[in-house]
Amino acid sequence: MKISIIATSHRKNSESKRVSKILNNFILEVNSSVKCFNLDMFELNIPLWTSEKKDNLNFWDRKLKNISSELTASDGFIFVVPEYGGMATPNSKNFFLVFNNGELFHKPGLIVSISSGNGGAYPISELRASSYKNSHIMWIPENIIIRNVEQFLPGNHGKLIPSWIDNRIKYSCDLLIKYAEYIKPIQKFINRKDFGNGM
Ligand SMILES: Cc1cc2nc3c(=O)[nH]c(=O)nc-3n(C[C@H](O)[C@H](O)[C@H](O)COP(=O)(O)O)c2cc1C
């Protein structure tokens, strides 16, 4: 069982990256046999999708294949998405255009939205509305919003972090792993090429 954790910030040393590491630890706490692949869209310098692939062969011919095979080998996904301007980040949307070779096909995903204030709802509704058509990711019916994220530090949370949040996150990680396990058999009954893009 492998879970990919994708940080979709546009900032160096982002809160998304920090939260991704914490989520990785929670997953191991829930199930120590799970392998995690961490992808930081900013640090790996994932370019915006373009038709002009020849201008950056280093990415489109080489780096992309390595990352794509890690994602293809994953059974489930966690997207850590900060709210920017009341929206999901461009990196979170770009991910679905760049990695469009069946990596997410009929696999479960958990959205973890973060905000330095009281926001965080918009990235969830945006991704739930528009990301699944061609990727065929299956968002599970739980999501997490970490508000006042700078105070989020399990074991030493700040005053604005609710005491129940760690348990809620562990529950959602456990659920994601269970979905990944039970959805897996479906994948072999579907030929992705039949209807590669959703309607
Ligand atoms: C360009 C930009 C726009 C932002 N817009 C919002 C917003 O609309 N709502 C909100 O709650 N927080 C907003 N924030 C604050 C971010 O949620 C907060 O800084 C978060 O920690 C960023 O995550 P990151 O460090 O992973 O990029 C914004 C931050 C940036 C950089």
PDBQT file of the ligand as one rigid body, heavy atoms in Angstrom, charges set to zero:
ROOT
HETATM    1  C1  LIG A 201      -1.355  34.605  -2.662  1.00  0.00    +0.000 C 
HETATM    2  C2  LIG A 201      -2.035  34.243  -1.363  1.00  0.00    +0.000 A 
HETATM    3  C3  LIG A 201      -3.395  34.360  -1.233  1.00  0.00    +0.000 A 
HETATM    4  C4  LIG A 201      -4.038  33.988  -0.056  1.00  0.00    +0.000 A 
HETATM    5  N1  LIG A 201      -5.397  34.049   0.022  1.00  0.00    +0.000 NA
HETATM    6  C5  LIG A 201      -6.038  33.507   1.101  1.00  0.00    +0.000 A 
HETATM    7  C6  LIG A 201      -7.459  33.369   1.130  1.00  0.00    +0.000 A 
HETATM    8  O1  LIG A 201      -8.167  33.752   0.207  1.00  0.00    +0.000 OA
HETATM    9  N2  LIG A 201      -8.018  32.794   2.212  1.00  0.00    +0.000 N 
HETATM   10  C7  LIG A 201      -7.282  32.338   3.258  1.00  0.00    +0.000 A 
HETATM   11  O2  LIG A 201      -7.855  31.806   4.198  1.00  0.00    +0.000 OA
HETATM   12  N3  LIG A 201      -5.934  32.467   3.272  1.00  0.00    +0.000 NA
HETATM   13  C8  LIG A 201      -5.303  33.024   2.217  1.00  0.00    +0.000 A 
HETATM   14  N4  LIG A 201      -3.929  33.107   2.188  1.00  0.00    +0.000 N 
HETATM   15  C9  LIG A 201      -3.186  32.658   3.348  1.00  0.00    +0.000 C 
HETATM   16  C10 LIG A 201      -2.790  31.202   3.179  1.00  0.00    +0.000 C 
HETATM   17  O3  LIG A 201      -3.889  30.375   3.400  1.00  0.00    +0.000 OA
HETATM   18  C11 LIG A 201      -1.695  30.852   4.167  1.00  0.00    +0.000 C 
HETATM   19  O4  LIG A 201      -0.606  31.741   3.997  1.00  0.00    +0.000 OA
HETATM   20  C12 LIG A 201      -1.213  29.431   4.006  1.00  0.00    +0.000 C 
HETATM   21  O5  LIG A 201      -0.364  29.117   5.054  1.00  0.00    +0.000 OA
HETATM   22  C13 LIG A 201      -0.436  29.278   2.727  1.00  0.00    +0.000 C 
HETATM   23  O6  LIG A 201       0.002  27.972   2.615  1.00  0.00    +0.000 OA
HETATM   24  P1  LIG A 201       1.425  27.657   2.009  1.00  0.00    +0.000 P 
HETATM   25  O7  LIG A 201       2.446  28.189   2.996  1.00  0.00    +0.000 OA
HETATM   26  O8  LIG A 201       1.435  26.182   1.938  1.00  0.00    +0.000 OA
HETATM   27  O9  LIG A 201       1.527  28.328   0.693  1.00  0.00    +0.000 OA
HETATM   28  C14 LIG A 201      -3.277  33.508   1.040  1.00  0.00    +0.000 A 
HETATM   29  C15 LIG A 201      -1.882  33.409   0.903  1.00  0.00    +0.000 A 
HETATM   30  C16 LIG A 201      -1.264  33.741  -0.271  1.00  0.00    +0.000 A 
HETATM   31  C17 LIG A 201       0.235  33.559  -0.397  1.00  0.00    +0.000 C 
ENDROOT
TORSDOF 0
